[in-house]
Amino acid sequence: MADTGFAFRVLARDGGARRGEMRTPHGVVQTPAFMPVGTQGAVKGVTHRDLEDLGDGLGAEIILGNTYHLYLRPGDALIARAGGLHRFIGWNRPILTDSGGYQVFSLAERRRISEDGAEFRSHLDGSLHLLTPERATDIQAQLGSDIAMVLDECIATPAPDDAARVAMERSVRWAARARARWQRITDDPASVSGVVATNPGQVQFGIIQGGVHPGLRTESVQATVALGFEAYAIGGLSVGEPPDVTYDVVAHTAPQVPEDRPRYLMGSGMPDDLVECVARGIDLFDCVLPTRNARNGQLFTRSGPISIKNARYAEDASPPDPDCRCYTCRHFSRAYLRHLFVSGEMAAATLNTVHNLHFYLDTLRSIREAIMLGTFEKLRSEFHQTFSRRSQLNA
Ligand SMILES: [Zn+2]
């Protein structure tokens, strides 16, 4: 490992679940951890103040930023001139940035993939851009996130074996190019002209691909681990396959990643996915569900999601989740939150997001505590007894 100040250690194990600590230049992250998604340098619906202190806030220790969006607007050069992403957005805790690949691959007709990289048209003004493994590394160096991700090729599921193999092998070649670029920037920041690295402690995570094919996943782990990243992510899951398939791929892949490195499951998922994937050895999660669903009026509770816009809550004086200690649940009723939502008040998005993020972060806090106490299996079975994926519309 390069001397970046990055470190990870496992503090306790309970079955396959791990309780750990991840050290970054902007602070320590207790794992397993959930990273709220701050797409354009803000977590939609809330301020950093809501996210920060545990006293009356959410106690988020790390957030995720989207390279695609920040690159297009306001631009990584502008952010570098402002001193890097932390300073630009006023968030002094750890930040992970994705590579931009996922958004580019989602553009469908507006992108073209070659060995060199992904050519795409901006969703903002139609301008043409080329995202290569090197460029994705440079942009993230300018943003100065604590953790950068390599550019990988994402494919839709279900993909035939051939397509999954081609994408996996290309992702490995791209990972090697991204790692070489990161190494060059880390060793000698002045060696890449036009790039101002704003965080000398930035590390880079590799990404395991291979779709739902165990053999391809194993090949991807071996080739990617050989490149020597600080940690490894499992990509290409939660893209439409059934949850059991996701869990099987995670159970197959996670144990093959070196024990002393964090394991990050990208883009998953529902609260029960978090519990099940912690059981299979995952340390880091991110997902837009708690924030996006909050803006659509869906609140996660210990018994499952509820749709706050439903007329049945019009005179319901109870909090969204009677067992929740978040700001929203301590002060407001379902009736008031329904009123705010149907009236289109901005506070609806804020209060719903505070609750949903609290639910996710608090679930992870309980998980961490249970692993330390050796009671994770008890938590896991109790969680499934009460939590139902189905919206409680008619409950
Ligand atoms: Zn709450």
Residues whose N, C-alpha, C, O or C-beta is under 5 A from the ligand:
A	BS01	ZN	C324 C326 T328 C329 H355
